[in-house]
Amino acid sequence: MRISRPLLTGLLVLAGQLSALAGEVAMLRNGFSIRHDRREVIGALTRLHTSDGYVDVPTDQIVSIEKEELPAPEPETPTAVVTAPAAATPLPEVKVDIDQLVREAAAKRHIDPDFVNSLIKYESNFQPRDLSNKGAQGLMQLMPGTAAQLGVSNAFDPKANVEAGTEYLSQLLDLYNNDPVKALAAYNAGAHRVEQYHGVPPFRETRLYINHIVRDFSQKKMAQMKGTQPPSQTTAQVKPMTAVKPAAVATAKKPALKSVAKKKRVPTLQNPSGE
């Protein structure tokens, strides 16, 4: 899988910093945000007290402090009923095993299916007919132009949507040298924004998007490590992935396109999430 053990450790640490569902949010210059219950200034550092302890951050690296209250995680519904949009001709209800679709699409591209599931959970909460107010469609919220460029004629078809969305995510992981944080930022805000800001763009929506998905993925892995949840089943041979330090998001140079030379070139696509 693309999420290797070293990277998983880093994501678990990040998830721990974001564990509180209410309180304040420190917005950092490197694109990350840290939720905390309280804070105190100690010399040139600001100590942010979280539910797991505290984190010392250089005060000049904090852009702002905002109050934030996030909704409790939605329950996962990997099996859904496909129904037609209200304006369309009614279609017969068809049971869809979304978990199986994700496992197959992820296995083809050597991506951890839990990572894809966490993205789908945030994008559509596993609703195949989900339509955003910006026009993003289906499980992985593809914009019509993006879906067309990926060869999808009906973005509300769960199989076609998952195949195309996972392929796009795979291309972004290749483009950013298997950096899941940058890949998620590009999936939400567009690759051009990641290039423009040399990392995670300073958009609150994008930061919350990354935080939600990282937290959900990390919770899955922590549950598996504790033996309370079975890992997603896949027979694919997985690729190792180099751990990425949070600071690298702010300092990394533009990624070379050589990493995608053996695959289809990453197209200039519209943002799947509608930004």
SULKADA-V849499 format. One line per field, one symbol per residue. ss: DSSP state (2 for helix, 1 for strand, 0 for the rest). psi: psi as a letter, one per 40 degrees, with the letter a starting at -180 (. if undefined). Layout:
ss=???
psi=???
This chain:
ss=00002222222222222000011111110000111101111100111111001111112221111111100000000011110000000000011112222222222200002222222222220000001000001000010222222000000002222222222222222220000222222222202222222000000222222222222222222222200000000000000000000002222000002222000000000000000
psi=idgidddddddddddddedheiaihhhideeiihiidiiihgbeihhhhieebihhhhdeehdihihhhiiihiiigehihhiiideihhiihhhhgdddddddddddefihdddddddddddeffhdehhieeehiadeghiddddddefhdgeehddddddddddddddddddfffhdddddddddeiddddddefahifhddddddddddddddddddddddeeehiihhieihiiihhihidddddeiihiiedeedeaiihigiihdee.
